[in-house]
Amino acid sequence: MSIEAKSETMNRNLLEETYDVVVVGAGHAGCEAALACARLGLETILFTVSVDSIALMPCNPNIGGSSKGHLVREIDALGGQMGINIDKTFIQSKMLNKSKGPAVHSLRAQADKANYSMEMRKTLQNTEHLTIRQAEVSEILTEDIAGASVLKKRITGVRTVSGATYHCRAAVLCTGTYLRARCLTGEMITYTGPNGLQAANHLTDSLLANGVEMFRFKTGTPARIDKRSIDFSKMEEQKGDERVVPFSFTTNPKDVQIDQVSCWLTYTNERTHEIIRNNLDRSPIYAGIIEGTGPRYCPSIEDKVVKFADKDRHQIFIEPEGINTNEMYIGGMSSSLPEDVQHEMYRTLPGLENAKIVRNAYAIEYDCINPNQLYASLEFKKIKGLFSGGQFNGSSGYEEAASQGLIAGINAAMEILGREPLILDRSEAYIGVLIDDLVTKENYEPYRMMTSRAEYRLLLRQDNADLRLTKKGYEIGLISKERYDWVCKKEEMIQKEIERVAKVHVGANREVQALLESYGSIPLNTGVTLTELIRRPELDYDKLASIDKERPELPEEVTEQVNILIKYDGYISRQIKQVESFKKLEKKKIPENFNYDEVPSLRIEARQKLKTYNPISIGQASRISGVSPADISVLLVYMEQMKYHGKTEEKQ
C-alpha cells in the first residue's frame, strides 16, 4: 500500500464528533462546569484520564471549612452540585467558629471519599445532554478571528492523544494537578498524577503554542495510616455537631441527622521535629528538586518546622477516609520526605507509635496558567470561547475549584447562547472575591480562599447565600421556579418580621424582668422595643419568644436572618454604604481597546500594568498591584475629558 493510501486510511479511521461544549478534566471544577452546560441544554462532553477519578478527593477527605463553606453555599445557591453531593455522603459535620460572629461561621463536613466520588459520577451519568469520555486531551484547536483589531483566536475544538477530534463552540479547561504532573517522595519520583493516576503530558505544549503563559506549582498530601495500628486512647476525640446543618438549601435538615464518626487530635513533638530537621537535605523541597511553588497557607510539615522554629508542637488531625475503609488521613502533616523518614517521623506522635502506613505522603508538581490572562468571566482574553477553572487557574482546594468550574461552565454556555456572562463582584459573593483576586492580582503561589480576603464579609455570610444569589441562578436557568419563589417568599417574611418586631413594645413588668435576669441582662427602667432587646449581646430573637405574645410561627431559616439583621444592623448598614462607593467605581467601564499610552501623567509602571491586565472597569484597575490612587485619578480625569469630547464610549 502506498504512503498516500496509508495516510488516507488513517485519516478515514480517526474519530470526529461535534459538541456544543468540551470540558477537559472531571475533578470538582470539571464536574460543575459540565453539569452547568448540560443542564442549560447544551450538548456537552466531559473528558477524564480515568472515569474512576471523577470528583476524586486526592488530598483531604472533607468539604467546606473556614471561608470554603461559604463557597459551597454559594455554589448551591447558583444551582451547582457540590453541596447536594456532600449532604448525601458526609460522615461528620461541624460548624466552625461558632464562638465568633456570623460572618465567619463556616460549615465543614468530613466526607466518605469513595461515596462522594461515586455519587457525583452517578449524577453526571444520569444528566441529559452530558457524555463522559475517558481519554487524554492533547491539543486545543483554534483559528484566527478575521478582522479583529488585535491578534485574537477562537476555540474550534480539541484533539485527543489517539488523534480523535471533537469540534465545539466553547471549551472549559479544568485539568487540576494532572498537567505534566510528577509525584515526589524523597528521592523517589514518579511521573503520574495524584494517587498514581495517569498524568496528562501533552496539553501543555499546545497551550504554549497558542500563547498561554504557564506556571509550575506544587501541592502535597500526608500519609494514610491503617486505623487498626492507631491507639486512639492517647488522642483527643473530636465529635461532630449534635444538630447537623446541611450545606444545600434544598436538603431537608431532618435527612442529615445521622450517627457520625469521630475524628481525633494529636500533636507533633520535639522528637518529630528533630527527625525532620536531620533529614531536610533529603526533602525535595529543600534539596532543590521541586521546581514548583507551594501553597503558603497549607505548608508541608517540613515547612512548618523550619518556618515556625519557635513552636514545640503542631496540631495533627486524624480523620477517617470513609465508612468502608481503614485508611486514616493525617491532617496537617503533608510531606515529601523519603519513605523511611516518614515511617520514623509519624511514629513519634502520641497514638501513632505502631502506625502502619498504607499510602506514603508525597508532593505533586503540575503545570497551571497565569490567571491574569483571563477575564472575570474566566474566558481567555486572547482565545474566544476558551474558559478555565480550578487548580489549572493557580488556586488550591476543592471548593475554590468547584466555584470556578461552575462560573466557567455557566459563561461557556452564555457565550454559546448569546447571553451576557455571569460576573460576580466582590460585594456579591466570595466567588466574586476569589475570581477577582485571581484575574487582577499577581499570583505566584496556589491561591487559597480566606474570610480575611473579603472586604464585605459581614454581607457575604454563608447563611444568606441563597438570598444573595438564587435570583442569579434562576435567571441563568439553573434554579427552578419553585425554589426561586420560595426564596422571594422567605425574603418577604424576613422583612415583615423585622418591621413587626420594631413595633412591639415591652414594659418593665415582672415577667420581662425575670427573663432578663435569667440571661444576666440589665433590668428595664422603662419600656423598650423587642428590637432594642435583641441587640443586647446576651439576648437574641429566640430567647425573647416567651414575652413576644403575637409572634408568628416562622421557619428557622427566617428567624435566623431576622436575628442577624437586627443584631448587626449598624455594621451591616455601614458595609452597605461602603459597597455603594465600591459599585460607583465598578460601573465606570473602560473601553475594550483603551490606549493607555495616550494618557498624560500616568506613571510608567501603572501604564505597563494596565496594558498587561486590560481591566474592564476603574474598580478593577484600582485593585491592580502597582496602580496607585493618583494613577486612578489621572485615568478618571482623562476618561471624563474623552467622554466630553465624544472620543470614546464606555463598554457596557
C-alpha positions as CSV (number, residue, x, y, z in Angstrom):
1,M,0.0,0.0,0.0
2,S,1.3,3.4,-0.9
3,I,2.1,6.1,1.6
4,E,-0.8,8.2,0.3
5,A,-3.2,5.3,0.6
6,K,-2.0,4.6,4.2
7,S,-2.5,8.2,5.1
8,E,-6.0,8.2,3.6
9,T,-6.9,5.1,5.5
10,M,-5.5,6.5,8.8
11,N,-7.5,9.7,8.3
12,R,-10.6,7.8,7.5
13,N,-10.4,5.8,10.7
14,L,-9.9,8.8,13.0
15,L,-13.0,9.6,15.1
16,E,-14.5,13.0,14.6
17,E,-17.5,14.3,16.6
18,T,-19.2,17.7,17.3
19,Y,-20.5,19.1,20.6
20,D,-21.5,22.4,21.9
21,V,-19.1,22.3,24.9
22,V,-16.0,20.3,25.7
23,V,-14.9,20.1,29.3
24,V,-11.4,18.8,30.0
25,G,-11.0,17.2,33.4
26,A,-13.6,15.7,35.7
27,G,-12.4,16.9,39.1
28,H,-14.5,19.3,41.2
29,A,-14.2,22.1,38.7
30,G,-14.9,19.9,35.6
31,C,-18.0,18.3,37.2
32,E,-19.6,21.7,38.0
33,A,-18.7,23.1,34.5
34,A,-20.1,20.0,32.7
35,L,-23.3,19.9,34.8
36,A,-24.0,23.6,34.3
37,C,-23.6,23.4,30.5
38,A,-25.7,20.2,30.1
39,R,-28.4,21.4,32.4
40,L,-28.7,24.5,30.2
41,G,-29.5,22.2,27.3
42,L,-26.1,22.2,25.6
43,E,-24.6,19.0,24.2
44,T,-21.5,18.6,26.5
45,I,-18.7,16.1,26.5
46,L,-16.6,15.7,29.7
47,F,-13.0,14.2,29.3
48,T,-11.2,12.5,32.1
49,V,-8.0,10.4,32.2
50,S,-9.9,7.9,34.3
51,V,-13.7,7.6,34.8
52,D,-12.8,6.2,38.2
53,S,-11.3,9.5,39.2
54,I,-14.4,11.6,38.8
55,A,-14.8,14.1,41.7
56,L,-11.7,12.4,43.3
57,M,-10.5,13.7,46.7
58,P,-6.8,13.0,46.3
59,C,-6.0,15.1,49.5
60,N,-8.1,16.0,52.5
61,P,-11.4,14.0,52.8
62,N,-13.7,16.9,53.6
63,I,-15.7,19.7,52.0
64,G,-16.0,23.2,53.5
65,G,-14.1,24.8,56.3
66,S,-13.2,28.4,57.1
67,S,-14.4,30.5,54.1
68,K,-14.6,27.4,52.0
69,G,-18.0,26.6,53.5
70,H,-19.2,30.0,52.2
71,L,-18.1,29.0,48.6
72,V,-20.0,25.7,48.8
73,R,-23.2,27.5,49.9
74,E,-22.8,30.0,47.0
75,I,-22.3,27.1,44.5
76,D,-25.5,25.6,45.8
77,A,-27.4,29.0,45.6
78,L,-26.4,29.3,41.9
79,G,-27.5,25.8,41.1
80,G,-24.3,23.8,41.5
81,Q,-23.9,20.2,42.8
82,M,-21.2,20.2,45.5
83,G,-23.4,21.0,48.5
84,I,-26.1,18.4,47.5
85,N,-23.4,15.8,47.0
86,I,-21.7,16.3,50.4
87,D,-25.0,16.2,52.1
88,K,-25.6,12.7,50.7
89,T,-22.1,11.4,51.6
90,F,-20.8,13.1,54.8
91,I,-19.8,11.1,57.9
92,Q,-19.2,14.0,60.2
93,S,-20.3,17.7,60.2
94,K,-19.2,20.7,62.3
95,M,-19.9,24.4,62.2
96,L,-16.6,26.1,62.7
97,N,-16.0,29.5,64.5
98,K,-19.4,29.3,66.4
99,S,-17.9,31.4,69.3
100,K,-17.4,34.2,66.8
101,G,-19.7,36.4,64.8
102,P,-21.9,35.0,61.9
103,A,-19.6,36.4,59.2
104,V,-17.0,33.8,59.9
105,H,-19.3,30.8,60.8
106,S,-18.2,28.1,58.3
107,L,-19.6,24.6,57.8
108,R,-17.2,21.7,57.3
109,A,-18.1,18.1,56.6
110,Q,-16.0,15.0,56.7
111,A,-16.7,13.0,53.5
112,D,-16.8,9.4,52.7
113,K,-14.3,9.8,49.8
114,A,-15.4,6.8,47.8
115,N,-19.1,7.5,48.2
116,Y,-18.6,11.2,47.3
117,S,-16.9,10.3,44.0
118,M,-19.4,7.6,43.3
119,E,-22.4,9.8,44.0
120,M,-21.1,12.6,41.8
121,R,-20.4,10.1,39.0
122,K,-23.9,8.8,39.3
123,T,-25.3,12.4,38.9
124,L,-23.1,13.0,35.8
125,Q,-24.0,9.7,34.2
126,N,-27.8,10.4,34.6
127,T,-27.7,14.0,33.3
128,E,-29.3,14.6,29.9
129,H,-27.0,16.2,27.2
130,L,-23.9,15.0,29.0
131,T,-21.4,12.5,27.6
132,I,-18.4,11.2,29.6
133,R,-15.3,10.1,27.7
134,Q,-12.1,8.5,29.2
135,A,-9.4,10.0,27.0
136,E,-6.4,12.4,27.3
137,V,-6.9,15.7,25.5
138,S,-3.5,16.6,24.0
139,E,-4.3,19.7,21.9
140,I,-6.7,22.6,21.7
141,L,-7.7,23.6,18.1
142,T,-8.1,27.3,17.3
143,E,-8.5,29.6,14.4
144,D,-7.6,33.3,14.0
145,I,-10.5,35.7,14.2
146,A,-10.7,37.6,11.0
147,G,-10.8,41.4,11.2
148,A,-10.0,41.6,15.0
149,S,-8.3,44.8,15.9
150,V,-5.8,42.8,18.0
151,L,-4.5,39.3,17.3
152,K,-7.1,37.0,18.8
153,K,-8.1,33.4,18.3
154,R,-11.2,31.3,18.6
155,I,-11.6,27.8,20.0
156,T,-12.8,25.3,17.5
157,G,-12.3,22.0,19.2
158,V,-9.8,19.6,20.9
159,R,-7.8,16.6,19.9
160,T,-7.0,13.6,22.0
161,V,-3.8,11.5,22.1
162,S,-5.5,8.9,19.9
163,G,-6.0,11.5,17.2
164,A,-9.8,11.8,17.6
165,T,-11.1,15.3,17.0
166,Y,-14.0,16.9,18.9
167,H,-15.4,20.1,17.4
168,C,-17.0,22.6,19.8
169,R,-18.2,26.1,20.1
170,A,-16.7,26.6,23.6
171,A,-14.3,24.6,25.8
172,V,-13.6,24.6,29.6
173,L,-10.1,23.5,30.8
174,C,-10.2,22.0,34.3
175,T,-7.0,19.9,34.4
176,G,-6.4,20.2,38.1
177,T,-3.0,18.8,39.1
178,Y,-2.6,16.5,36.1
179,L,-0.6,18.6,33.5
180,R,2.9,17.2,33.3
181,A,2.5,16.0,36.9
182,R,5.1,14.3,38.9
183,C,4.9,13.0,42.5
184,L,7.9,13.1,44.8
185,T,8.6,11.1,48.0
186,G,12.2,11.9,48.9
187,E,14.5,10.7,46.1
188,M,11.7,8.7,44.5
189,I,10.0,10.5,41.6
190,T,7.0,9.0,39.7
191,Y,5.7,10.8,36.6
192,T,2.0,10.4,37.5
193,G,-1.0,12.4,38.6
194,P,-2.4,12.2,42.2
195,N,-2.8,8.7,43.7
196,G,-0.7,7.2,40.9
197,L,-3.2,8.1,38.2
198,Q,-2.1,8.8,34.6
199,A,-0.7,12.3,34.1
200,A,-1.6,14.5,31.1
201,N,1.7,15.1,29.4
202,H,0.8,16.6,26.1
203,L,-1.7,19.5,26.5
204,T,0.9,22.0,27.9
205,D,2.8,22.2,24.6
206,S,-0.4,23.0,22.7
207,L,-1.3,25.8,25.2
208,L,2.2,27.3,25.0
209,A,1.9,27.2,21.2
210,N,-1.3,29.2,21.5
211,G,0.4,31.9,23.6
212,V,-0.8,30.8,27.0
213,E,1.6,31.7,29.9
214,M,2.2,28.7,32.2
215,F,3.3,28.4,35.8
216,R,4.7,25.4,37.7
217,F,3.0,24.9,41.1
218,K,3.2,22.2,43.7
219,T,1.0,20.9,46.5
220,G,1.1,17.8,48.7
221,T,-0.7,15.3,50.8
222,P,0.0,13.4,54.0
223,A,0.3,9.7,54.5
224,R,-2.7,7.4,55.1
225,I,-2.4,5.2,58.2
226,D,-4.2,1.9,58.9
227,K,-6.8,2.5,61.6
228,R,-6.0,-0.8,63.3
229,S,-2.5,0.3,64.1
230,I,-3.6,3.5,65.9
231,D,-4.0,3.9,69.7
232,F,-6.9,6.4,69.9
233,S,-6.7,6.4,73.7
234,K,-3.7,8.7,73.5
235,M,-5.6,11.2,71.4
236,E,-8.3,13.8,71.9
237,E,-11.7,12.8,70.4
238,Q,-13.3,15.3,68.0
239,K,-17.0,14.7,67.6
240,G,-19.4,16.2,65.1
241,D,-22.2,18.7,66.0
242,E,-25.3,17.4,67.8
243,R,-27.5,19.1,65.3
244,V,-26.2,18.9,61.7
245,V,-26.8,21.9,59.4
246,P,-26.9,20.9,55.7
247,F,-24.8,22.5,53.0
248,S,-27.5,22.6,50.4
249,F,-30.5,24.9,50.8
250,T,-32.6,22.1,49.1
251,T,-31.6,19.4,51.7
252,N,-34.2,18.7,54.3
253,P,-32.4,19.2,57.7
254,K,-34.1,16.1,59.1
255,D,-32.4,13.9,56.4
256,V,-28.9,14.8,57.7
257,Q,-29.3,14.0,61.4
258,I,-27.2,10.8,61.2
259,D,-24.9,8.9,63.5
260,Q,-21.5,10.5,62.9
261,V,-17.9,9.1,63.1
262,S,-15.3,10.7,65.3
263,C,-12.1,12.4,64.3
264,W,-9.0,12.6,66.6
265,L,-6.4,15.2,67.6
266,T,-2.8,14.6,68.4
267,Y,0.4,16.6,68.3
268,T,3.9,16.6,66.9
269,N,6.8,16.9,69.5
270,E,10.5,17.8,69.7
271,R,11.4,14.3,68.6
272,T,9.3,14.6,65.4
273,H,10.9,18.0,64.7
274,E,14.4,16.6,65.2
275,I,13.8,13.8,62.7
276,I,12.6,16.3,60.2
277,R,15.5,18.7,60.7
278,N,18.0,15.9,60.4
279,N,16.6,14.9,57.1
280,L,15.9,18.2,55.4
281,D,18.7,17.5,52.9
282,R,16.6,14.5,51.7
283,S,13.4,16.6,51.2
284,P,12.8,17.5,47.5
285,I,11.6,20.9,48.8
286,Y,14.9,21.8,50.4
287,A,17.2,19.8,48.1
288,G,16.1,22.0,45.1
289,I,14.5,19.1,43.2
290,I,11.0,20.7,43.3
291,E,10.6,23.4,40.7
292,G,7.0,24.5,41.6
293,T,5.8,27.0,44.2
294,G,3.8,25.5,47.1
295,P,0.8,26.9,49.0
296,R,1.8,29.3,51.8
297,Y,-1.4,28.6,53.8
298,C,-1.2,24.8,53.6
299,P,2.5,24.1,54.2
300,S,4.2,20.8,54.5
301,I,5.3,19.6,57.9
302,E,8.9,20.4,56.8
303,D,8.0,24.0,56.1
304,K,6.2,24.3,59.5
305,V,9.2,23.0,61.4
306,V,11.6,25.3,59.6
307,K,9.4,28.5,59.4
308,F,7.9,28.2,62.9
309,A,11.0,27.0,64.7
310,D,9.7,28.6,68.0
311,K,6.8,26.2,68.1
312,D,7.4,23.0,70.1
313,R,4.4,21.2,68.7
314,H,1.8,21.3,65.8
315,Q,-1.8,20.1,65.8
316,I,-2.4,16.9,63.8
317,F,-5.9,15.7,63.0
318,I,-6.6,12.0,62.4
319,E,-9.6,11.8,60.0
320,P,-11.4,8.7,58.6
321,E,-11.4,8.5,54.8
322,G,-14.7,6.7,54.8
323,I,-17.0,4.1,56.4
324,N,-15.8,1.1,54.3
325,T,-12.0,1.7,54.6
326,N,-9.5,1.6,57.4
327,E,-7.4,4.4,55.9
328,M,-7.0,7.4,58.2
329,Y,-5.9,10.8,56.8
330,I,-3.1,12.6,58.8
331,G,-4.3,16.2,58.5
332,G,-1.7,18.9,59.0
333,M,1.3,16.6,58.2
334,S,1.7,16.6,54.4
335,S,5.3,15.8,53.4
336,S,7.7,14.9,50.6
337,L,10.3,13.3,52.9
338,P,11.6,9.8,52.0
339,E,9.6,6.7,52.9
340,D,12.0,5.6,55.7
341,V,11.9,9.1,57.3
342,Q,8.1,9.2,57.1
343,H,8.0,5.8,58.8
344,E,10.1,7.1,61.7
345,M,8.5,10.6,61.8
346,Y,4.9,9.6,62.0
347,R,5.6,7.1,64.8
348,T,6.8,9.8,67.1
349,L,3.2,11.1,67.5
350,P,1.1,10.0,70.6
351,G,-1.1,7.2,69.4
352,L,0.9,6.5,66.2
353,E,3.8,4.7,67.9
354,N,2.9,1.5,65.9
355,A,1.4,3.2,62.9
356,K,1.4,1.2,59.6
357,I,1.5,3.4,56.5
358,V,-1.0,2.4,53.8
359,R,0.0,5.2,51.4
360,N,3.1,7.4,51.6
361,A,2.9,11.2,51.8
362,Y,4.0,12.9,48.6
363,A,4.4,16.3,46.9
364,I,3.0,16.8,43.4
365,E,4.2,19.3,40.8
366,Y,2.0,20.3,37.9
367,D,1.5,22.9,35.2
368,C,-1.1,25.7,35.6
369,I,-1.7,29.0,34.0
370,N,-1.1,32.6,35.0
371,P,-4.8,33.6,35.7
372,N,-4.1,37.2,34.8
373,Q,-4.7,36.0,31.2
374,L,-8.4,35.6,32.0
375,Y,-11.4,38.0,32.0
376,A,-13.6,37.9,35.1
377,S,-15.8,35.6,33.2
378,L,-12.9,33.1,33.2
379,E,-12.6,33.3,29.4
380,F,-9.1,33.6,28.0
381,K,-8.6,37.2,26.8
382,K,-6.8,36.0,23.6
383,I,-8.8,32.9,22.8
384,K,-12.5,33.5,22.4
385,G,-14.7,30.6,23.7
386,L,-11.9,29.0,25.8
387,F,-12.6,29.1,29.5
388,S,-10.8,27.6,32.5
389,G,-11.4,26.8,36.2
390,G,-9.9,25.1,39.3
391,Q,-6.3,24.4,40.1
392,F,-5.4,24.9,36.5
393,N,-6.0,28.6,37.3
394,G,-3.5,28.6,40.1
395,S,-5.8,28.1,43.0
396,S,-5.9,25.3,45.6
397,G,-8.8,23.5,47.2
398,Y,-11.8,21.5,46.1
399,E,-14.2,24.4,46.9
400,E,-12.2,27.0,45.1
401,A,-12.1,24.7,42.1
402,A,-15.8,23.9,42.1
403,S,-16.6,27.6,42.3
404,Q,-14.5,28.5,39.3
405,G,-15.7,25.4,37.3
406,L,-19.4,26.5,37.9
407,I,-18.7,30.0,36.7
408,A,-16.6,28.9,33.7
409,G,-19.3,26.4,32.7
410,I,-22.1,29.0,33.0
411,N,-20.1,31.5,31.0
412,A,-19.2,29.0,28.3
413,A,-23.0,28.4,28.0
414,M,-23.8,32.1,28.0
415,E,-21.2,32.6,25.2
416,I,-22.9,30.0,23.0
417,L,-26.4,31.2,23.9
418,G,-25.5,34.8,23.1
419,R,-26.2,36.0,26.6
420,E,-24.3,38.3,29.0
421,P,-21.7,36.5,31.1
422,L,-22.2,36.0,34.8
423,I,-19.7,38.1,36.7
424,L,-20.0,38.3,40.4
425,D,-18.3,41.2,42.0
426,R,-16.5,41.4,45.4
427,S,-19.6,42.8,47.2
428,E,-21.9,39.9,45.9
429,A,-20.1,36.7,46.8
430,Y,-16.9,35.0,48.0
431,I,-16.8,33.6,44.5
432,G,-16.5,37.1,43.2
433,V,-13.6,37.8,45.6
434,L,-11.9,34.6,44.6
435,I,-12.1,35.2,40.8
436,D,-11.3,38.9,41.1
437,D,-8.2,38.1,43.1
438,L,-7.1,35.5,40.6
439,V,-7.5,37.7,37.5
440,T,-6.4,41.0,39.0
441,K,-3.6,40.3,41.4
442,E,-0.2,38.9,40.9
443,N,-0.4,35.2,41.9
444,Y,2.9,33.3,42.4
445,E,1.6,30.5,44.6
446,P,-1.5,28.4,44.8
447,Y,-4.4,30.7,45.9
448,R,-6.5,29.8,48.9
449,M,-9.7,31.5,49.9
450,M,-9.9,33.0,53.4
451,T,-12.5,35.2,55.1
452,S,-9.9,38.0,55.6
453,R,-9.8,38.4,51.8
454,A,-13.4,39.5,51.6
455,E,-13.8,43.2,52.5
456,Y,-17.6,42.9,52.8
457,R,-17.7,39.6,54.7
458,L,-20.5,40.7,57.1
459,L,-22.7,40.9,54.0
460,L,-21.3,37.7,52.4
461,R,-22.3,35.3,55.2
462,Q,-22.8,31.6,54.4
463,D,-26.3,31.8,56.0
464,N,-27.6,34.3,53.4
465,A,-26.0,32.8,50.2
466,D,-29.5,31.9,48.9
467,L,-30.8,35.4,49.4
468,R,-27.8,36.8,47.6
469,L,-27.5,34.5,44.6
470,T,-30.6,32.4,44.0
471,K,-32.1,35.0,41.7
472,K,-29.0,35.0,39.6
473,G,-29.1,31.2,39.4
474,Y,-32.8,31.4,38.4
475,E,-32.1,34.0,35.7
476,I,-29.3,31.8,34.3
477,G,-31.6,28.8,34.2
478,L,-30.1,26.5,36.9
479,I,-32.6,27.2,39.6
480,S,-36.2,26.1,39.4
481,K,-39.2,28.5,39.6
482,E,-40.4,26.7,42.7
483,R,-37.0,27.3,44.5
484,Y,-36.8,30.9,43.4
485,D,-40.4,31.6,44.6
486,W,-39.6,30.2,48.0
487,V,-36.5,32.5,48.3
488,C,-38.7,35.5,47.4
489,K,-41.3,34.5,50.0
490,K,-38.5,34.0,52.6
491,E,-37.2,37.4,51.9
492,E,-40.6,38.9,52.3
493,M,-41.2,37.0,55.6
494,I,-37.8,38.3,57.0
495,Q,-38.6,41.9,56.2
496,K,-42.2,41.7,57.6
497,E,-40.9,40.2,60.9
498,I,-38.2,42.8,61.3
499,E,-40.8,45.5,60.8
500,R,-43.2,43.8,63.3
501,V,-40.5,43.3,66.0
502,A,-39.6,47.0,65.8
503,K,-43.2,47.9,66.7
504,V,-43.5,45.5,69.6
505,H,-43.1,47.4,73.0
506,V,-42.5,45.6,76.3
507,G,-42.7,47.2,79.7
508,A,-40.7,46.7,82.9
509,N,-43.1,44.1,84.3
510,R,-42.3,41.1,86.4
511,E,-42.3,38.6,83.5
512,V,-39.9,40.7,81.4
513,Q,-37.6,41.5,84.4
514,A,-37.4,37.8,85.3
515,L,-36.5,36.8,81.7
516,L,-33.8,39.5,81.6
517,E,-32.4,38.3,84.9
518,S,-32.2,34.7,83.7
519,Y,-29.9,35.8,80.9
520,G,-27.8,38.2,83.1
521,S,-29.2,41.2,81.3
522,I,-29.7,44.6,82.8
523,P,-33.3,45.1,84.0
524,L,-35.6,47.7,82.4
525,N,-36.4,51.1,83.9
526,T,-38.9,51.9,81.1
527,G,-40.5,50.3,78.1
528,V,-38.4,49.3,75.1
529,T,-39.0,47.6,71.7
530,L,-38.1,44.0,71.1
531,T,-35.5,45.2,68.5
532,E,-33.6,47.1,71.3
533,L,-33.6,43.9,73.4
534,I,-32.4,41.7,70.6
535,R,-29.4,44.0,70.1
536,R,-28.1,43.2,73.6
537,P,-25.2,40.8,73.3
538,E,-26.6,38.3,75.8
539,L,-30.0,38.2,74.1
540,D,-31.4,37.2,70.8
541,Y,-34.7,36.7,68.9
542,D,-35.3,33.2,70.1
543,K,-34.6,34.0,73.8
544,L,-37.4,36.6,73.8
545,A,-40.1,34.3,72.5
546,S,-41.9,34.0,75.9
547,I,-42.5,37.8,76.1
548,D,-43.4,38.2,72.4
549,K,-47.1,37.1,72.6
550,E,-48.0,37.8,69.0
551,R,-45.0,36.1,67.5
552,P,-45.9,34.2,64.3
553,E,-44.7,30.6,63.5
554,L,-41.8,31.1,61.1
555,P,-39.2,28.7,59.6
556,E,-35.9,28.6,61.4
557,E,-34.1,29.9,58.4
558,V,-36.3,33.0,58.5
559,T,-35.8,33.7,62.3
560,E,-32.0,33.2,61.9
561,Q,-31.9,36.0,59.4
562,V,-34.2,38.2,61.5
563,N,-31.9,37.9,64.5
564,I,-28.7,38.6,62.5
565,L,-30.1,41.5,60.6
566,I,-31.4,43.2,63.7
567,K,-28.4,42.4,65.9
568,Y,-25.8,43.6,63.4
569,D,-27.8,46.3,61.8
570,G,-25.3,49.1,62.4
571,Y,-22.4,47.1,61.0
572,I,-24.4,45.9,58.0
573,S,-25.6,49.4,57.2
574,R,-22.0,50.7,57.3
575,Q,-20.9,47.9,54.9
576,I,-23.8,48.6,52.5
577,K,-22.6,52.2,52.3
578,Q,-19.1,51.0,51.5
579,V,-20.5,48.8,48.8
580,E,-22.3,51.7,47.2
581,S,-19.0,53.6,46.9
582,F,-17.3,50.4,45.5
583,K,-20.1,50.0,42.9
584,K,-19.6,53.5,41.6
585,L,-16.0,52.6,40.5
586,E,-17.2,49.2,39.2
587,K,-19.8,50.9,37.0
588,K,-17.1,53.1,35.3
589,K,-16.3,50.9,32.4
590,I,-13.0,51.1,30.5
591,P,-13.3,50.7,26.7
592,E,-12.0,47.4,25.5
593,N,-9.2,48.8,23.3
594,F,-8.3,51.7,25.5
595,N,-4.9,53.3,24.7
596,Y,-3.1,53.9,28.0
597,D,-0.1,55.3,26.1
598,E,-2.2,58.4,25.3
599,V,-3.0,59.2,29.0
600,P,-0.7,62.0,30.1
601,S,0.8,62.0,33.6
602,L,0.2,58.2,34.0
603,R,3.2,56.6,35.7
604,I,5.2,54.1,33.6
605,E,4.6,51.2,36.0
606,A,0.9,51.9,36.1
607,R,0.8,52.1,32.2
608,Q,2.6,48.8,31.9
609,K,0.3,47.1,34.4
610,L,-2.9,48.4,32.9
611,K,-1.8,47.3,29.5
612,T,-1.0,43.8,30.8
613,Y,-4.2,43.3,32.8
614,N,-6.6,45.2,30.5
615,P,-9.1,45.9,33.3
616,I,-12.8,46.2,32.4
617,S,-13.6,48.9,35.0
618,I,-11.9,51.6,37.1
619,G,-12.8,49.5,40.1
620,Q,-10.8,46.6,38.8
621,A,-7.9,48.9,37.7
622,S,-7.7,50.3,41.3
623,R,-7.0,46.8,42.6
624,I,-4.0,46.1,40.3
625,S,-0.7,46.0,42.1
626,G,1.4,48.9,41.0
627,V,-1.5,51.2,40.1
628,S,-1.8,54.0,42.7
629,P,-4.8,56.1,43.8
630,A,-3.1,59.0,41.9
631,D,-3.0,56.9,38.7
632,I,-6.7,56.2,39.1
633,S,-7.4,59.9,39.5
634,V,-5.4,60.7,36.3
635,L,-7.3,57.9,34.5
636,L,-10.7,59.2,35.6
637,V,-9.9,62.8,34.6
638,Y,-8.7,61.6,31.1
639,M,-11.8,59.4,30.6
640,E,-14.1,62.3,31.5
641,Q,-12.3,64.5,29.0
642,M,-12.6,61.9,26.3
643,K,-16.3,61.5,27.0
644,Y,-16.8,65.2,26.9
645,H,-15.2,65.4,23.5
646,G,-17.1,62.4,22.3
647,K,-14.0,60.4,21.6
648,T,-15.0,57.2,23.5
649,E,-17.9,55.2,24.7
650,E,-17.8,53.1,27.8
651,K,-18.3,49.4,27.1
652,Q,-21.5,48.2,28.7
